[in-house]
Amino acid sequence: MSDASGKTGTVQIPAERGKDMADNVADAVEAELAELSRRLTQPGQRECLRCFLLRMINEFGCDGTHRWTVHWRDLRAPRATGLVPRLQRRGGCCCDCEVIFNVFPDYPETGEILPCAGVLRAGSAAPCDLRRLRRSA
């Protein structure tokens, strides 16, 4: 780039302006990552707890807590404060994968995760009826 005298050189951006631009870029990237995280981990409107847990564990793993169960509850059934203790009594003692193995053991044996057939009442912790998918296929 050349100045009025015709000399070439680099453009100098004041340090404060450069910091503001970097902050704006960092803020934009952080906001985009937060939105992506929200979209990837949001349960479907009528997605049952079992299908949501299978999807999250398949994508992100189990961290040894009820992280995904609580996430589903907070977004789909926020008044169901007794959900985790109820699942613990049914065998989902420590984590999301225990809920899958002990509370919802009747998932069909397949090589892939099936799409959720949906629950009739949004926020219901009852598993969907995957047999409906087979009948409609």
BATI-637390 format. One record per residue (C-alpha): residue number from 1; x, y, z. Coordinates in Angstrom, 1 decimal, m for minus. Layout:
# residues N
lumnu; X; Y; Z
NUM; X; Y; Z
...
This chain:
# residues 137
lumnu; X; Y; Z
1; 0.0; 0.0; 0.0
2; 1.3; 3.5; m0.8
3; 0.8; 6.7; 1.1
4; 0.3; 10.2; m0.4
5; 4.0; 10.6; m1.1
6; 4.0; 7.3; m3.1
7; 6.0; 5.4; m0.5
8; 5.0; 1.8; 0.0
9; 4.7; 0.1; 3.4
10; 2.4; m1.7; 5.8
11; m0.8; m0.3; 7.2
12; m0.6; 0.3; 10.9
13; m3.7; m0.3; 12.9
14; m3.7; 1.3; 16.3
15; m3.2; m1.3; 19.1
16; m6.5; m0.4; 20.8
17; m8.5; m0.8; 17.5
18; m6.7; m4.1; 16.8
19; m7.7; m5.4; 20.3
20; m11.3; m4.4; 19.8
21; m11.4; m6.3; 16.5
22; m9.9; m9.3; 18.1
23; m12.4; m9.1; 20.9
24; m15.3; m8.8; 18.4
25; m14.0; m11.9; 16.5
26; m13.6; m13.8; 19.7
27; m17.1; m12.8; 20.8
28; m18.6; m13.8; 17.4
29; m16.8; m17.2; 17.5
30; m17.9; m17.8; 21.1
31; m21.5; m17.0; 20.2
32; m21.4; m19.3; 17.2
33; m20.0; m22.2; 19.2
34; m22.6; m21.7; 21.9
35; m25.4; m21.7; 19.3
36; m23.9; m24.8; 17.6
37; m23.7; m26.6; 21.0
38; m27.3; m25.7; 21.7
39; m28.5; m27.0; 18.4
40; m26.5; m30.3; 18.6
41; m27.7; m31.1; 22.1
42; m31.3; m29.9; 22.1
43; m33.8; m32.7; 22.3
44; m36.5; m32.8; 19.6
45; m40.0; m31.5; 20.6
46; m41.3; m35.1; 21.0
47; m38.0; m37.0; 21.3
48; m38.3; m39.5; 24.2
49; m35.6; m39.6; 26.9
50; m34.3; m43.0; 25.7
51; m33.7; m41.8; 22.2
52; m32.2; m38.6; 23.3
53; m29.8; m40.4; 25.7
54; m28.8; m42.8; 22.9
55; m28.1; m39.9; 20.5
56; m26.1; m37.9; 23.1
57; m24.1; m40.9; 24.4
58; m23.4; m42.0; 20.8
59; m22.2; m38.5; 19.8
60; m20.6; m37.2; 23.0
61; m20.1; m40.2; 25.4
62; m21.1; m40.7; 29.0
63; m19.3; m38.7; 31.6
64; m20.4; m40.9; 34.5
65; m23.2; m38.5; 35.5
66; m26.8; m37.9; 34.6
67; m25.7; m34.9; 32.5
68; m27.9; m35.7; 29.5
69; m30.9; m36.9; 31.5
70; m30.8; m33.6; 33.5
71; m30.4; m31.6; 30.2
72; m33.4; m33.4; 28.7
73; m35.5; m32.8; 31.8
74; m34.5; m29.2; 32.1
75; m35.6; m28.5; 28.5
76; m38.6; m30.9; 28.1
77; m40.0; m31.6; 31.6
78; m38.6; m28.9; 34.0
79; m41.2; m29.7; 36.6
80; m40.2; m33.3; 36.8
81; m37.8; m32.8; 39.6
82; m38.1; m36.4; 40.8
83; m37.0; m37.8; 37.4
84; m33.4; m38.7; 38.3
85; m34.2; m40.3; 41.7
86; m37.0; m42.3; 40.0
87; m34.6; m43.5; 37.3
88; m32.0; m44.3; 40.0
89; m34.5; m46.5; 41.8
90; m35.2; m48.4; 38.5
91; m31.4; m49.1; 38.0
92; m30.1; m46.0; 36.4
93; m28.0; m45.5; 39.5
94; m25.0; m43.4; 38.5
95; m25.1; m42.2; 34.9
96; m26.9; m41.9; 31.6
97; m25.6; m45.1; 30.2
98; m26.9; m47.0; 33.3
99; m30.3; m45.5; 32.5
100; m30.1; m46.9; 29.0
101; m28.9; m50.3; 30.1
102; m31.1; m50.8; 33.1
103; m34.2; m48.6; 32.7
104; m34.6; m48.9; 28.9
105; m33.1; m52.4; 28.1
106; m35.7; m53.3; 25.4
107; m34.1; m51.2; 22.6
108; m34.1; m53.3; 19.4
109; m30.7; m54.8; 18.4
110; m29.5; m52.8; 15.4
111; m26.2; m51.6; 14.0
112; m27.4; m48.0; 14.2
113; m29.5; m45.7; 16.2
114; m33.1; m45.6; 15.1
115; m35.0; m42.4; 14.7
116; m37.3; m41.6; 17.6
117; m40.9; m42.5; 17.0
118; m41.9; m39.6; 19.3
119; m44.0; m39.6; 22.4
120; m47.6; m38.5; 22.5
121; m47.1; m36.0; 25.2
122; m44.1; m33.7; 25.0
123; m41.9; m34.1; 28.2
124; m43.0; m37.7; 28.8
125; m40.1; m39.8; 30.1
126; m41.8; m43.0; 28.7
127; m39.9; m44.4; 25.8
128; m41.3; m44.1; 22.3
129; m42.9; m47.1; 20.6
130; m40.3; m48.0; 18.0
131; m42.6; m50.7; 16.7
132; m44.6; m47.9; 15.1
133; m41.6; m47.1; 12.9
134; m41.5; m50.7; 11.7
135; m45.2; m50.7; 10.9
136; m45.0; m47.5; 8.9
137; m41.9; m48.6; 7.0
